[in-house]
């Protein structure tokens, strides 16, 4: 059932939570005045395990009072937001057609994140339309597909994934297909530590540079 709230309109977790065989649809995180929406479906500050679950049409949006249009209080984590100190594991799950105007339409991560055997498809918004990783976080992605995720807000970067300064990102046996951004259609690393192994980049588009993968600063291995 759809819900609305500033942080995790369906679920706010600060403990230990397992979600299995569930569906989250059309939930919206819209922050009160002067704060962003975070985690359209789930806001996680604890330990979260998600298995065989679908997230569709959820969104995290800007403060409606941000009249300047600067996206200063832009929403992140259209489906899931992982806070500092939190950790999330997603297995065999689908994140589809979620939106975050500040980025991370599928997932925004500031803690720890593991994605395994999942699909992120047709998510749209700001930087890191599929996954936005910040705050020296750790992200491991195994056997996961990023397809047709697009930056549709401003000159966003990283259609599939955006990894910022000091993020540790490991990608194994994964596919990036048809993702689109201004920089780094499939993946953009800005001073992150990135390892990509046995993964495929095809049909990704960058308006400026790095259709498949773009790096700035630390060199991926």
DAFEN-V84191 format. One record per residue. N is the residue number from 0. RES is the residue in one letter. NEAR is the number of other ideal C-beta (glycine too) atoms within 12 Angstrom. D_LAST is the distance of its C-alpha to the last C-alpha in Angstrom with 2 decimals. Layout:
# DAFEN-V84191
n:N res:RES near:NEAR d_last:D_LAST
n:N res:RES near:NEAR d_last:D_LAST
This chain:
# DAFEN-V84191
n:0 res:X near:13 d_last:42.76
n:1 res:X near:19 d_last:41.59
n:2 res:X near:25 d_last:41.60
n:3 res:X near:23 d_last:41.09
n:4 res:X near:29 d_last:39.96
n:5 res:X near:30 d_last:37.92
n:6 res:X near:38 d_last:35.39
n:7 res:X near:40 d_last:34.98
n:8 res:X near:36 d_last:37.97
n:9 res:X near:33 d_last:38.05
n:10 res:X near:35 d_last:36.58
n:11 res:X near:27 d_last:35.89
n:12 res:X near:31 d_last:34.38
n:13 res:X near:21 d_last:34.31
n:14 res:X near:13 d_last:34.90
n:15 res:X near:16 d_last:33.70
n:16 res:X near:28 d_last:33.85
n:17 res:X near:22 d_last:33.28
n:18 res:X near:30 d_last:33.69
n:19 res:X near:18 d_last:34.22
n:20 res:X near:13 d_last:35.63
n:21 res:X near:23 d_last:36.28
n:22 res:X near:25 d_last:36.24
n:23 res:X near:37 d_last:35.73
n:24 res:X near:26 d_last:37.15
n:25 res:X near:24 d_last:38.03
n:26 res:X near:38 d_last:37.57
n:27 res:X near:36 d_last:37.24
n:28 res:X near:50 d_last:36.09
n:29 res:X near:35 d_last:37.92
n:30 res:X near:35 d_last:38.16
n:31 res:X near:19 d_last:41.52
n:32 res:X near:14 d_last:42.39
n:33 res:X near:13 d_last:39.76
n:34 res:X near:25 d_last:36.97
n:35 res:X near:38 d_last:34.38
n:36 res:X near:42 d_last:34.34
n:37 res:X near:51 d_last:31.57
n:38 res:X near:51 d_last:31.01
n:39 res:X near:53 d_last:33.29
n:40 res:X near:54 d_last:33.72
n:41 res:X near:47 d_last:32.26
n:42 res:X near:43 d_last:31.60
n:43 res:X near:43 d_last:29.97
n:44 res:X near:29 d_last:30.26
n:45 res:X near:25 d_last:30.51
n:46 res:X near:23 d_last:29.14
n:47 res:X near:40 d_last:28.96
n:48 res:X near:26 d_last:28.59
n:49 res:X near:40 d_last:29.03
n:50 res:X near:22 d_last:29.70
n:51 res:X near:21 d_last:30.92
n:52 res:X near:35 d_last:31.75
n:53 res:X near:29 d_last:31.98
n:54 res:X near:45 d_last:31.56
n:55 res:X near:31 d_last:33.20
n:56 res:X near:26 d_last:34.49
n:57 res:X near:50 d_last:33.81
n:58 res:X near:45 d_last:33.26
n:59 res:X near:52 d_last:32.69
n:60 res:X near:39 d_last:34.54
n:61 res:X near:38 d_last:35.50
n:62 res:X near:28 d_last:38.44
n:63 res:X near:21 d_last:41.36
n:64 res:X near:18 d_last:42.88
n:65 res:X near:24 d_last:40.03
n:66 res:X near:12 d_last:42.42
n:67 res:X near:11 d_last:40.52
n:68 res:X near:15 d_last:37.93
n:69 res:X near:15 d_last:35.14
n:70 res:X near:27 d_last:33.35
n:71 res:X near:18 d_last:33.48
n:72 res:X near:29 d_last:34.05
n:73 res:X near:40 d_last:31.97
n:74 res:X near:45 d_last:31.39
n:75 res:X near:51 d_last:28.03
n:76 res:X near:59 d_last:27.28
n:77 res:X near:58 d_last:29.55
n:78 res:X near:62 d_last:29.46
n:79 res:X near:58 d_last:27.94
n:80 res:X near:57 d_last:27.27
n:81 res:X near:46 d_last:25.68
n:82 res:X near:33 d_last:27.00
n:83 res:X near:20 d_last:25.95
n:84 res:X near:19 d_last:26.53
n:85 res:X near:37 d_last:26.53
n:86 res:X near:29 d_last:24.42
n:87 res:X near:51 d_last:24.51
n:88 res:X near:35 d_last:23.73
n:89 res:X near:44 d_last:24.44
n:90 res:X near:27 d_last:25.07
n:91 res:X near:23 d_last:26.50
n:92 res:X near:39 d_last:27.40
n:93 res:X near:33 d_last:27.87
n:94 res:X near:49 d_last:27.41
n:95 res:X near:32 d_last:29.29
n:96 res:X near:32 d_last:30.92
n:97 res:X near:50 d_last:30.31
n:98 res:X near:44 d_last:30.47
n:99 res:X near:52 d_last:29.38
n:100 res:X near:44 d_last:30.48
n:101 res:X near:42 d_last:28.18
n:102 res:X near:51 d_last:25.13
n:103 res:X near:57 d_last:23.69
n:104 res:X near:60 d_last:26.40
n:105 res:X near:63 d_last:25.13
n:106 res:X near:59 d_last:23.66
n:107 res:X near:57 d_last:23.30
n:108 res:X near:50 d_last:21.58
n:109 res:X near:36 d_last:22.30
n:110 res:X near:34 d_last:22.13
n:111 res:X near:32 d_last:20.34
n:112 res:X near:46 d_last:19.69
n:113 res:X near:33 d_last:19.04
n:114 res:X near:42 d_last:19.57
n:115 res:X near:28 d_last:20.42
n:116 res:X near:23 d_last:22.12
n:117 res:X near:38 d_last:23.20
n:118 res:X near:36 d_last:23.81
n:119 res:X near:47 d_last:23.58
n:120 res:X near:34 d_last:25.85
n:121 res:X near:33 d_last:27.80
n:122 res:X near:51 d_last:27.03
n:123 res:X near:36 d_last:27.89
n:124 res:X near:48 d_last:28.05
n:125 res:X near:41 d_last:26.24
n:126 res:X near:43 d_last:22.62
n:127 res:X near:54 d_last:20.35
n:128 res:X near:57 d_last:23.03
n:129 res:X near:65 d_last:21.42
n:130 res:X near:58 d_last:19.65
n:131 res:X near:56 d_last:19.82
n:132 res:X near:50 d_last:17.94
n:133 res:X near:38 d_last:19.39
n:134 res:X near:27 d_last:20.63
n:135 res:X near:22 d_last:17.73
n:136 res:X near:38 d_last:17.77
n:137 res:X near:28 d_last:15.71
n:138 res:X near:48 d_last:15.01
n:139 res:X near:34 d_last:14.31
n:140 res:X near:44 d_last:14.96
n:141 res:X near:27 d_last:16.03
n:142 res:X near:24 d_last:18.13
n:143 res:X near:40 d_last:18.92
n:144 res:X near:37 d_last:20.08
n:145 res:X near:50 d_last:20.07
n:146 res:X near:35 d_last:22.89
n:147 res:X near:33 d_last:24.93
n:148 res:X near:53 d_last:23.93
n:149 res:X near:40 d_last:25.06
n:150 res:X near:44 d_last:25.31
n:151 res:X near:27 d_last:29.06
n:152 res:X near:34 d_last:29.77
n:153 res:X near:22 d_last:29.53
n:154 res:X near:19 d_last:26.49
n:155 res:X near:41 d_last:23.98
n:156 res:X near:43 d_last:20.22
n:157 res:X near:54 d_last:17.90
n:158 res:X near:54 d_last:20.26
n:159 res:X near:64 d_last:18.33
n:160 res:X near:60 d_last:16.26
n:161 res:X near:55 d_last:16.31
n:162 res:X near:50 d_last:14.28
n:163 res:X near:36 d_last:15.93
n:164 res:X near:20 d_last:15.84
n:165 res:X near:22 d_last:14.49
n:166 res:X near:38 d_last:13.83
n:167 res:X near:28 d_last:11.49
n:168 res:X near:47 d_last:10.42
n:169 res:X near:31 d_last:9.51
n:170 res:X near:41 d_last:10.51
n:171 res:X near:23 d_last:11.91
n:172 res:X near:19 d_last:14.60
n:173 res:X near:37 d_last:15.39
n:174 res:X near:34 d_last:17.04
n:175 res:X near:43 d_last:17.32
n:176 res:X near:30 d_last:20.61
n:177 res:X near:29 d_last:22.97
n:178 res:X near:51 d_last:21.60
n:179 res:X near:37 d_last:22.81
n:180 res:X near:49 d_last:22.35
n:181 res:X near:29 d_last:23.22
n:182 res:X near:34 d_last:19.61
n:183 res:X near:46 d_last:16.64
n:184 res:X near:41 d_last:18.68
n:185 res:X near:50 d_last:16.28
n:186 res:X near:50 d_last:13.80
n:187 res:X near:49 d_last:13.84
n:188 res:X near:38 d_last:11.80
n:189 res:X near:31 d_last:14.09
n:190 res:X near:23 d_last:12.82
n:191 res:X near:43 d_last:11.02
n:192 res:X near:27 d_last:8.15
n:193 res:X near:39 d_last:6.22
n:194 res:X near:26 d_last:4.72
n:195 res:X near:32 d_last:6.55
n:196 res:X near:18 d_last:8.53
n:197 res:X near:15 d_last:11.86
n:198 res:X near:31 d_last:12.55
n:199 res:X near:26 d_last:14.96
n:200 res:X near:31 d_last:15.53
n:201 res:X near:20 d_last:19.15
n:202 res:X near:21 d_last:21.91
n:203 res:X near:39 d_last:20.22
n:204 res:X near:29 d_last:21.96
n:205 res:X near:31 d_last:21.41
n:206 res:X near:22 d_last:24.63
n:207 res:X near:18 d_last:23.06
n:208 res:X near:20 d_last:19.49
n:209 res:X near:32 d_last:16.36
n:210 res:X near:29 d_last:18.11
n:211 res:X near:34 d_last:15.20
n:212 res:X near:38 d_last:12.40
n:213 res:X near:35 d_last:12.91
n:214 res:X near:29 d_last:11.09
n:215 res:X near:24 d_last:13.26
n:216 res:X near:18 d_last:12.66
n:217 res:X near:20 d_last:9.56
n:218 res:X near:14 d_last:6.57
n:219 res:X near:30 d_last:3.80
n:220 res:X near:15 d_last:0.00
